[in-house]
Amino acid sequence: MTRPEAPRRIAAIGTFDGVHLGHRAVVDYLVAEGRVRGLVPTVVTFSSHPLALVRPERVPKSLCHLSQRQQRLLHAGVRDVIVLPFDEPLRRMTAHDFIAMLHDRYGVDAIVLGFNNSFGSDRLRDFEDYVNVAHGIGVDMLQAPRYEYPGFGEVSSTAIRHLIASGDVTTASRLLGHPLSLSGKVVGGHRLGRTIGFPTANLDIDPACAIPAEGVYACRASISAPGSTKHYKAMVNIGYRPTIDISTQPPLTVEAYLIDFTGNLYGKEITLEFICRLRPEQKFDSLDSLIAQLHSDREAAIHCLQSYV
């Protein structure tokens, strides 16, 4: 039986972690060029970060999971996402071999190179070098325009991670083009919150994810059930609970208080969309002082979230 011929494609290559506004600019250019050339706009990405193979201790925190990355790319206008395992044979490929593989195996006739993007074990840096290598294979190499966010500058996953680590989830979300989010299953905690009027859901968050700095945040919480998703205003504390946990090495916790929710959350998956940071984490002199601050935080969260839920 004759194998069906691969569709002819125009491809952008990269990790596309977060699918932020810089990535969206590359995708917009990719889609526009695909329309002009009659090629299928495609993103070639990897199942794991390349550093996981070569320098695992330097793998950056993830802005989204692979499935989210694929969904966001498709929503942005990409027609197909090719996910390659970043293994040793792929790592050893030169730019020529990689382009040839994409051309022969996946029908890639044109490649869009993002600003400051590169690939191949020979570490080509000059765009004209890529143009010359690709030309010999029969592939057009295109340079995507540089994108800068007004008042901020160049948008990158690294810059967004720095903002998240500092607690500036508002700016991070602006650069992402969508609210920063974390998802986790509700697991057992210390259950102190229910005794003081603020029952919280303790979330088990993947440690590979970029988690905002310690503090209290206003979030939109989503709970999915078959056929529906319900949204709630939420007050979220990230940190080490210094007022009540006096152990020498307390664990980092992500605890969500869902405003106006009643019921059992254990075992449920909750997605948090971070809207604003209310304050840094702090240690209080007494439990009464903590409770008074939580009431104030609740009102601040409701005010912050009034247009979101």
Secondary structure in CASP SS format (residue, H / E / C, confidence):
PFRMAT SS
TARGET T0000
AUTHOR 0000-0000-0000
METHOD secondary structure of the structure
MODEL  1
M C 1.00
T C 1.00
R C 1.00
P C 1.00
E C 1.00
A C 1.00
P C 1.00
R C 1.00
R E 1.00
I E 1.00
A E 1.00
A E 1.00
I E 1.00
G C 1.00
T C 1.00
F C 1.00
D C 1.00
G C 1.00
V C 1.00
H C 1.00
L H 1.00
G H 1.00
H H 1.00
R H 1.00
A H 1.00
V H 1.00
V H 1.00
D H 1.00
Y H 1.00
L H 1.00
V H 1.00
A H 1.00
E H 1.00
G H 1.00
R H 1.00
V H 1.00
R H 1.00
G C 1.00
L C 1.00
V E 1.00
P E 1.00
T E 1.00
V E 1.00
V E 1.00
T E 1.00
F E 1.00
S C 1.00
S C 1.00
H C 1.00
P C 1.00
L H 1.00
A H 1.00
L H 1.00
V H 1.00
R C 1.00
P H 1.00
E H 1.00
R H 1.00
V C 1.00
P C 1.00
K C 1.00
S E 1.00
L C 1.00
C C 1.00
H C 1.00
L H 1.00
S H 1.00
Q H 1.00
R H 1.00
Q H 1.00
Q H 1.00
R H 1.00
L H 1.00
L H 1.00
H H 1.00
A C 1.00
G C 1.00
V C 1.00
R C 1.00
D E 1.00
V E 1.00
I E 1.00
V E 1.00
L E 1.00
P C 1.00
F C 1.00
D C 1.00
E H 1.00
P H 1.00
L H 1.00
R H 1.00
R C 1.00
M C 1.00
T C 1.00
A H 1.00
H H 1.00
D H 1.00
F H 1.00
I H 1.00
A H 1.00
M H 1.00
L H 1.00
H H 1.00
D H 1.00
R H 1.00
Y H 1.00
G C 1.00
V E 1.00
D E 1.00
A E 1.00
I E 1.00
V E 1.00
L E 1.00
G C 1.00
F C 1.00
N C 1.00
N C 1.00
S C 1.00
F C 1.00
G C 1.00
S C 1.00
D C 1.00
R C 1.00
L C 1.00
R C 1.00
D C 1.00
F H 1.00
E H 1.00
D H 1.00
Y H 1.00
V H 1.00
N H 1.00
V H 1.00
A H 1.00
H H 1.00
G H 1.00
I H 1.00
G C 1.00
V C 1.00
D E 1.00
M E 1.00
L E 1.00
Q E 1.00
A C 1.00
P C 1.00
R C 1.00
Y C 1.00
E E 1.00
Y E 1.00
P C 1.00
G C 1.00
F C 1.00
G E 1.00
E E 1.00
V C 1.00
S C 1.00
S H 1.00
T H 1.00
A H 1.00
I H 1.00
R H 1.00
H H 1.00
L H 1.00
I H 1.00
A H 1.00
S H 1.00
G C 1.00
D C 1.00
V H 1.00
T H 1.00
T H 1.00
A H 1.00
S H 1.00
R H 1.00
L H 1.00
L H 1.00
G C 1.00
H C 1.00
P C 1.00
L E 1.00
S E 1.00
L E 1.00
S E 1.00
G E 1.00
K E 1.00
V E 1.00
V E 1.00
G C 1.00
G C 1.00
H C 1.00
R C 1.00
L C 1.00
G H 1.00
R H 1.00
T H 1.00
I H 1.00
G C 1.00
F C 1.00
P C 1.00
T C 1.00
A E 1.00
N E 1.00
L E 1.00
D E 1.00
I E 1.00
D C 1.00
P C 1.00
A C 1.00
C E 1.00
A C 1.00
I C 1.00
P C 1.00
A C 1.00
E C 1.00
G E 1.00
V E 1.00
Y E 1.00
A E 1.00
C E 1.00
R E 1.00
A E 1.00
S E 1.00
I E 1.00
S E 1.00
A E 1.00
P C 1.00
G C 1.00
S E 1.00
T E 1.00
K E 1.00
H E 1.00
Y E 1.00
K E 1.00
A E 1.00
M E 1.00
V E 1.00
N E 1.00
I E 1.00
G E 1.00
Y C 1.00
R C 1.00
P C 1.00
T C 1.00
I C 1.00
D C 1.00
I C 1.00
S C 1.00
T C 1.00
Q C 1.00
P C 1.00
P C 1.00
L C 1.00
T E 1.00
V E 1.00
E E 1.00
A E 1.00
Y E 1.00
L E 1.00
I C 1.00
D C 1.00
F C 1.00
T C 1.00
G C 1.00
N C 1.00
L C 1.00
Y C 1.00
G C 1.00
K C 1.00
E E 1.00
I E 1.00
T E 1.00
L E 1.00
E E 1.00
F E 1.00
I E 1.00
C E 1.00
R E 1.00
L E 1.00
R E 1.00
P E 1.00
E C 1.00
Q C 1.00
K C 1.00
F C 1.00
D C 1.00
S C 1.00
L H 1.00
D H 1.00
S H 1.00
L H 1.00
I H 1.00
A H 1.00
Q H 1.00
L H 1.00
H H 1.00
S H 1.00
D H 1.00
R H 1.00
E H 1.00
A H 1.00
A H 1.00
I H 1.00
H H 1.00
C H 1.00
L C 1.00
Q C 1.00
S C 1.00
Y C 1.00
V C 1.00
END
